[in-house]
Amino acid sequence: MENSVIPLLKRLSLNKYEVSQESHISINTNICKTCVEKPCIRVCPAGTYEAMPDGTVTAHYERCLECGAALVACPFGAISFKWPDKGITYRYG
């Protein structure tokens, strides 16, 4: 029975993560410039969003965990995204 159980580390190593070549995050920069607090930057657990000198926010989409926190936090609805076609492939779970 012990031989049929796959060790945890071996199972985790079978997961793959592929980054899409196109960003799935879209930010309306005209609306974004009007926001002073930029809550999207604070709530993102992956550090996806970064303030730019011109008052806008840019997204490093390859960092995104797709949790949706920034979408909810943006008070002006300036952030939208489509779910990427890549991401994590789980073989066990």
N, CA and C atoms as an extended XYZ file, in Angstrom:
279
Properties=species:S:1:pos:R:3:atomname:S:1:resname:S:1:resid:I:1 pbc="F F F"
N         0.818       -1.195        0.000 N   MET     1
C         0.000        0.000        0.000 CA  MET     1
C         0.862        1.258        0.000 C   MET     1
N         1.975        1.252        0.751 N   GLU     2
C         2.838        2.423        0.824 CA  GLU     2
C         3.416        2.799       -0.537 C   GLU     2
N         3.735        1.822       -1.355 N   ASN     3
C         4.341        2.089       -2.654 CA  ASN     3
C         3.368        2.737       -3.624 C   ASN     3
N         2.082        2.602       -3.395 N   SER     4
C         1.103        3.168       -4.318 CA  SER     4
C         0.791        4.634       -4.010 C   SER     4
N         1.244        5.140       -2.880 N   VAL     5
C         1.010        6.524       -2.504 CA  VAL     5
C         2.155        7.383       -3.050 C   VAL     5
N         1.810        8.409       -3.830 N   ILE     6
C         2.823        9.287       -4.407 CA  ILE     6
C         3.202       10.341       -3.363 C   ILE     6
N         4.495       10.473       -3.059 N   PRO     7
C         4.927       11.454       -2.061 CA  PRO     7
C         4.501       12.876       -2.443 C   PRO     7
N         4.254       13.684       -1.439 N   LEU     8
C         3.756       15.041       -1.651 CA  LEU     8
C         4.669       15.860       -2.556 C   LEU     8
N         5.951       15.858       -2.315 N   LEU     9
C         6.861       16.666       -3.125 CA  LEU     9
C         6.845       16.240       -4.591 C   LEU     9
N         6.706       14.965       -4.820 N   LYS    10
C         6.651       14.486       -6.203 CA  LYS    10
C         5.361       14.951       -6.875 C   LYS    10
N         4.251       14.949       -6.147 N   ARG    11
C         2.974       15.417       -6.711 CA  ARG    11
C         3.030       16.906       -7.020 C   ARG    11
N         3.609       17.699       -6.114 N   LEU    12
C         3.694       19.134       -6.334 CA  LEU    12
C         4.567       19.465       -7.528 C   LEU    12
N         5.570       18.684       -7.773 N   SER    13
C         6.459       18.960       -8.897 CA  SER    13
C         5.784       18.685      -10.243 C   SER    13
N         4.644       18.032      -10.234 N   LEU    14
C         3.944       17.761      -11.480 CA  LEU    14
C         3.051       18.924      -11.914 C   LEU    14
N         2.827       19.891      -11.034 N   ASN    15
C         2.033       21.055      -11.405 CA  ASN    15
C         2.858       21.934      -12.330 C   ASN    15
N         2.194       22.504      -13.330 N   LYS    16
C         2.872       23.382      -14.276 CA  LYS    16
C         2.196       24.744      -14.266 C   LYS    16
N         2.983       25.780      -14.481 N   TYR    17
C         2.439       27.126      -14.580 CA  TYR    17
C         2.933       27.742      -15.878 C   TYR    17
N         2.005       28.144      -16.724 N   GLU    18
C         2.350       28.773      -17.995 CA  GLU    18
C         1.784       30.179      -18.026 C   GLU    18
N         2.624       31.141      -18.403 N   VAL    19
C         2.192       32.522      -18.496 CA  VAL    19
C         1.738       32.807      -19.920 C   VAL    19
N         0.569       33.421      -20.052 N   SER    20
C         0.067       33.817      -21.357 CA  SER    20
C         0.963       34.906      -21.939 C   SER    20
N         0.983       35.020      -23.235 N   GLN    21
C         1.779       36.051      -23.888 CA  GLN    21
C         1.056       37.398      -23.896 C   GLN    21
N        -0.246       37.404      -23.675 N   GLU    22
C        -1.028       38.634      -23.642 CA  GLU    22
C        -1.582       38.865      -22.243 C   GLU    22
N        -1.647       40.124      -21.866 N   SER    23
C        -2.196       40.467      -20.559 CA  SER    23
C        -3.698       40.221      -20.522 C   SER    23
N        -4.166       39.651      -19.448 N   HIS    24
C        -5.600       39.460      -19.255 CA  HIS    24
C        -6.202       40.601      -18.441 C   HIS    24
N        -5.354       41.545      -18.023 N   ILE    25
C        -5.787       42.683      -17.215 CA  ILE    25
C        -5.836       43.934      -18.085 C   ILE    25
N        -6.933       44.651      -17.978 N   SER    26
C        -7.097       45.898      -18.718 CA  SER    26
C        -7.406       47.016      -17.718 C   SER    26
N        -6.677       48.118      -17.835 N   ILE    27
C        -6.871       49.257      -16.938 CA  ILE    27
C        -7.219       50.485      -17.778 C   ILE    27
N        -8.333       51.112      -17.462 N   ASN    28
C        -8.713       52.357      -18.126 CA  ASN    28
C        -7.904       53.474      -17.481 C   ASN    28
N        -6.848       53.906      -18.154 N   THR    29
C        -5.919       54.871      -17.557 CA  THR    29
C        -6.542       56.246      -17.356 C   THR    29
N        -7.508       56.617      -18.181 N   ASN    30
C        -8.170       57.919      -17.993 CA  ASN    30
C        -8.923       57.950      -16.668 C   ASN    30
N        -9.590       56.869      -16.342 N   ILE    31
C       -10.300       56.782      -15.060 CA  ILE    31
C        -9.299       56.614      -13.919 C   ILE    31
N        -8.286       55.812      -14.146 N   CYS    32
C        -7.289       55.504      -13.120 CA  CYS    32
C        -6.577       56.770      -12.621 C   CYS    32
N        -6.329       57.717      -13.507 N   LYS    33
C        -5.645       58.957      -13.110 CA  LYS    33
C        -6.428       59.753      -12.068 C   LYS    33
N        -7.741       59.597      -12.053 N   THR    34
C        -8.568       60.361      -11.114 CA  THR    34
C        -8.557       59.772       -9.705 C   THR    34
N        -8.085       58.557       -9.569 N   CYS    35
C        -8.057       57.893       -8.263 CA  CYS    35
C        -6.804       58.303       -7.500 C   CYS    35
N        -6.984       58.789       -6.302 N   VAL    36
C        -5.858       59.252       -5.489 CA  VAL    36
C        -5.277       58.115       -4.650 C   VAL    36
N        -6.140       57.301       -4.070 N   GLU    37
C        -5.690       56.295       -3.102 CA  GLU    37
C        -5.108       55.031       -3.724 C   GLU    37
N        -5.530       54.660       -4.904 N   LYS    38
C        -5.046       53.461       -5.606 CA  LYS    38
C        -5.136       52.199       -4.733 C   LYS    38
N        -6.338       51.838       -4.273 N   PRO    39
C        -6.476       50.668       -3.398 CA  PRO    39
C        -6.095       49.355       -4.083 C   PRO    39
N        -6.112       49.317       -5.390 N   CYS    40
C        -5.734       48.080       -6.092 CA  CYS    40
C        -4.311       47.656       -5.747 C   CYS    40
N        -3.445       48.630       -5.545 N   ILE    41
C        -2.049       48.327       -5.210 CA  ILE    41
C        -1.957       47.697       -3.819 C   ILE    41
N        -2.725       48.226       -2.892 N   ARG    42
C        -2.668       47.734       -1.499 CA  ARG    42
C        -3.284       46.358       -1.323 C   ARG    42
N        -4.363       46.070       -2.053 N   VAL    43
C        -5.072       44.811       -1.801 CA  VAL    43
C        -4.527       43.619       -2.578 C   VAL    43
N        -3.741       43.867       -3.601 N   CYS    44
C        -3.243       42.748       -4.417 CA  CYS    44
C        -2.183       41.951       -3.659 C   CYS    44
N        -2.446       40.667       -3.382 N   PRO    45
C        -1.485       39.866       -2.620 CA  PRO    45
C        -0.234       39.494       -3.415 C   PRO    45
N        -0.282       39.653       -4.740 N   ALA    46
C         0.849       39.253       -5.580 CA  ALA    46
C         1.705       40.425       -6.033 C   ALA    46
N         1.328       41.636       -5.663 N   GLY    47
C         2.103       42.799       -6.100 CA  GLY    47
C         2.005       43.047       -7.592 C   GLY    47
N         0.847       42.765       -8.157 N   THR    48
C         0.643       42.888       -9.602 CA  THR    48
C         0.611       44.341      -10.063 C   THR    48
N         0.078       45.226       -9.242 N   TYR    49
C        -0.159       46.610       -9.654 CA  TYR    49
C         0.920       47.539       -9.125 C   TYR    49
N         1.317       48.494       -9.979 N   GLU    50
C         2.381       49.431       -9.632 CA  GLU    50
C         1.978       50.839      -10.067 C   GLU    50
N         2.170       51.814       -9.169 N   ALA    51
C         1.867       53.214       -9.486 CA  ALA    51
C         2.944       53.766      -10.419 C   ALA    51
N         2.496       54.509      -11.415 N   MET    52
C         3.401       55.129      -12.375 CA  MET    52
C         3.494       56.629      -12.086 C   MET    52
N         4.562       57.291      -12.521 N   PRO    53
C         4.729       58.725      -12.263 CA  PRO    53
C         3.609       59.607      -12.838 C   PRO    53
N         2.950       59.145      -13.890 N   ASP    54
C         1.893       59.951      -14.513 CA  ASP    54
C         0.541       59.821      -13.801 C   ASP    54
N         0.506       59.087      -12.679 N   GLY    55
C        -0.726       58.947      -11.908 CA  GLY    55
C        -1.559       57.727      -12.261 C   GLY    55
N        -1.102       56.953      -13.219 N   THR    56
C        -1.820       55.738      -13.586 CA  THR    56
C        -1.236       54.547      -12.838 C   THR    56
N        -1.824       53.410      -13.057 N   VAL    57
C        -1.344       52.150      -12.483 CA  VAL    57
C        -1.087       51.194      -13.638 C   VAL    57
N        -0.005       50.485      -13.553 N   THR    58
C         0.278       49.463      -14.551 CA  THR    58
C         0.173       48.094      -13.885 C   THR    58
N        -0.113       47.080      -14.690 N   ALA    59
C        -0.278       45.724      -14.153 CA  ALA    59
C         0.788       44.803      -14.718 C   ALA    59
N         1.458       44.095      -13.839 N   HIS    60
C         2.394       43.042      -14.236 CA  HIS    60
C         1.588       41.739      -14.231 C   HIS    60
N         0.916       41.473      -15.338 N   TYR    61
C        -0.073       40.398      -15.394 CA  TYR    61
C         0.489       39.023      -15.082 C   TYR    61
N         1.757       38.820      -15.322 N   GLU    62
C         2.346       37.504      -15.069 CA  GLU    62
C         2.406       37.172      -13.580 C   GLU    62
N         2.268       38.166      -12.729 N   ARG    63
C         2.254       37.952      -11.274 CA  ARG    63
C         0.858       37.623      -10.743 C   ARG    63
N        -0.159       37.901      -11.518 N   CYS    64
C        -1.548       37.842      -11.058 CA  CYS    64
C        -1.966       36.444      -10.606 C   CYS    64
N        -2.608       36.385       -9.449 N   LEU    65
C        -3.144       35.132       -8.911 CA  LEU    65
C        -4.605       34.917       -9.306 C   LEU    65
N        -5.184       35.910       -9.994 N   GLU    66
C        -6.573       35.859      -10.452 CA  GLU    66
C        -7.572       35.778       -9.299 C   GLU    66
N        -7.262       36.435       -8.199 N   CYS    67
C        -8.154       36.395       -7.033 CA  CYS    67
C        -9.306       37.392       -7.151 C   CYS    67
N        -9.136       38.425       -7.958 N   GLY    68
C       -10.190       39.409       -8.145 CA  GLY    68
C       -10.220       40.522       -7.109 C   GLY    68
N        -9.252       40.569       -6.209 N   ALA    69
C        -9.254       41.582       -5.151 CA  ALA    69
C        -9.180       43.001       -5.720 C   ALA    69
N        -8.355       43.218       -6.718 N   ALA    70
C        -8.213       44.560       -7.296 CA  ALA    70
C        -9.485       44.999       -8.007 C   ALA    70
N       -10.172       44.059       -8.632 N   LEU    71
C       -11.437       44.385       -9.301 CA  LEU    71
C       -12.453       44.918       -8.308 C   LEU    71
N       -12.515       44.294       -7.156 N   VAL    72
C       -13.459       44.690       -6.115 CA  VAL    72
C       -13.013       45.995       -5.456 C   VAL    72
N       -11.711       46.163       -5.265 N   ALA    73
C       -11.189       47.329       -4.546 CA  ALA    73
C       -11.243       48.619       -5.362 C   ALA    73
N       -11.202       48.518       -6.669 N   CYS    74
C       -11.186       49.722       -7.512 CA  CYS    74
C       -12.531       50.445       -7.399 C   CYS    74
N       -12.543       51.658       -6.819 N   PRO    75
C       -13.806       52.350       -6.600 CA  PRO    75
C       -14.451       52.901       -7.877 C   PRO    75
N       -13.688       52.935       -8.972 N   PHE    76
C       -14.192       53.506      -10.212 CA  PHE    76
C       -14.432       52.470      -11.308 C   PHE    76
N       -14.149       51.217      -11.032 N   GLY    77
C       -14.341       50.176      -12.035 CA  GLY    77
C       -13.381       50.292      -13.207 C   GLY    77
N       -12.194       50.824      -12.956 N   ALA    78
C       -11.219       51.037      -14.025 CA  ALA    78
C       -10.469       49.769      -14.412 C   ALA    78
N       -10.573       48.733      -13.604 N   ILE    79
C        -9.859       47.485      -13.874 CA  ILE    79
C       -10.850       46.424      -14.343 C   ILE    79
N       -10.481       45.754      -15.399 N   SER    80
C       -11.277       44.616      -15.865 CA  SER    80
C       -10.302       43.569      -16.390 C   SER    80
N       -10.753       42.335      -16.382 N   PHE    81
C        -9.919       41.324      -17.024 CA  PHE    81
C       -10.726       40.127      -17.442 C   PHE    81
N       -10.164       39.419      -18.399 N   LYS    82
C       -10.726       38.148      -18.839 CA  LYS    82
C        -9.830       37.063      -18.258 C   LYS    82
N       -10.412       35.936      -17.952 N   TRP    83
C        -9.611       34.858      -17.362 CA  TRP    83
C        -8.625       34.361      -18.399 C   TRP    83
N        -7.347       34.238      -18.041 N   PRO    84
C        -6.332       33.826      -19.019 CA  PRO    84
C        -6.519       32.390      -19.473 C   PRO    84
N        -5.999       32.099      -20.644 N   ASP    85
C        -6.127       30.755      -21.192 CA  ASP    85
C        -5.030       29.817      -20.707 C   ASP    85
N        -4.074       30.330      -19.974 N   LYS    86
C        -2.987       29.486      -19.436 CA  LYS    86
C        -3.240       29.281      -17.952 C   LYS    86
N        -2.228       29.437      -17.139 N   GLY    87
C        -2.388       29.312      -15.696 CA  GLY    87
C        -1.799       28.022      -15.182 C   GLY    87
N        -2.327       27.553      -14.078 N   ILE    88
C        -1.791       26.361      -13.427 CA  ILE    88
C        -2.555       25.132      -13.892 C   ILE    88
N        -1.817       24.090      -14.193 N   THR    89
C        -2.414       22.805      -14.529 CA  THR    89
C        -2.150       21.863      -13.365 C   THR    89
N        -3.209       21.418      -12.710 N   TYR    90
C        -3.074       20.498      -11.583 CA  TYR    90
C        -3.277       19.075      -12.066 C   TYR    90
N        -2.380       18.205      -11.691 N   ARG    91
C        -2.521       16.805      -12.076 CA  ARG    91
C        -3.117       15.977      -10.951 C   ARG    91
N        -3.029       16.510       -9.736 N   TYR    92
C        -3.616       15.845       -8.577 CA  TYR    92
C        -4.379       16.891       -7.794 C   TYR    92
N        -5.390       16.485       -7.080 N   GLY    93
C        -6.050       17.453       -6.237 CA  GLY    93
C        -7.458       17.244       -6.190 C   GLY    93
